[in-house]
Amino acid sequence: MALGAKKQTTIFWITISLVLWTIVFTVASYFGIEILGGMNN
């Protein structure tokens, strides 16, 4: 793989990155929608 990294190591870090970004955007979306909903009340 790129820069001499092993294939398994690269797949591991890509998977961890996707999981973390998914959690970040899910939490941000949840609170963003909650804030918008609270402004309408």
Contacts in CASP RR format, 6 or more apart in sequence:
PFRMAT RR
TARGET T0000
AUTHOR 0000-0000-0000
METHOD contacts of the structure
MODEL  1
MALGAKKQTTIFWITISLVLWTIVFTVASYFGIEILGGMNN
1 7 0 8 1.000
1 9 0 8 1.000
1 10 0 8 1.000
2 10 0 8 1.000
END
